[in-house]
């Protein structure tokens, strides 16, 4: 009986400890959920709900007011078969992205290599070169850019003084050069990828360069055989980010050219804004937004699927 009683006491003690531990864990989980509840509520209300609502509206005829009218896939059919301006905006956006993204990354890498060394002066220059990325997306910069490339702007005066032009010319008013001005503005804002490249350059072991020097490698060989392979994860990261931001470009084209002339700078999001908030075709605009999500998702998936062929990760050997 004593042995049985002792065993019962031990079991009861273990049960009490287990219940106490579960109670503590339960309380800790509750406290954790309380702390993240605001984020969860905000995420559900301001992200999930609008996302699902726009998906529903994409299958409706909806002006933003009143009751949506269900029309099925007509918005999507209209996009690709009945709306030539939509097809043109898609082409303009692809041209914009596939020109600006490589050039922006190239300039960012070149400047990062120039600023690789330390020092207060270099740090000050890095800050100066980063500023365009901070203020580049603002309306004020877009307005100034419009003045620079318009009639009587600084660019006109510079080209005339250099003998490259005989008379004033508005670059933003010509369908042949308008998109080029938007692309140049986007390339000018290379500060963010530059800082990422700079961090990647500083992580490359110095011993690799020292070994290359001993082997008689020149600067180009060190860049091609050491710097570039070691930076491929950073290049991949910047490429994905810049690709997504390129398809989302809006402010510059909207403020500088309003999509003109002759829809030469009608970027995808500018046309989406026009349909949704100017002509109040919210259902059609929602369908355009979802097509854009699919396009970006496909391109991003292609990059992830092909990274194994050109991205070098040290832990994979």
Buried (B, 14 or more C-beta within 10 A) or exposed (E): EEEEEEEEEEEEEEEEEEEEEEEEEEEEEEEEEEEEEEEEEEEEEEEEEEEEEBBEBBBBBBEEEEEBEEBEEBBBEBBEEEBEEBEBBBEBBBEBBEBBBEBBBEBBBEBBBBBBEEEEEEEEBBEEBBEBBEEBBEEEBBEBBBBBBBEEBEBBEEBBEEEEBEEEBBBBBBEEBBBBBBBBBBBBBBBBBBBBBBEBBEEBEEEBBEEBEEEEBEEEEBBEBBBEBBBBBBBBBBBBBBBBBBBEBBBBBBBBBEBBBEBBBBBBBBBBBBBBEEEBBBBBBBBBBBBBBEBBEEBBEEBEEEBEEEBBEEEEE
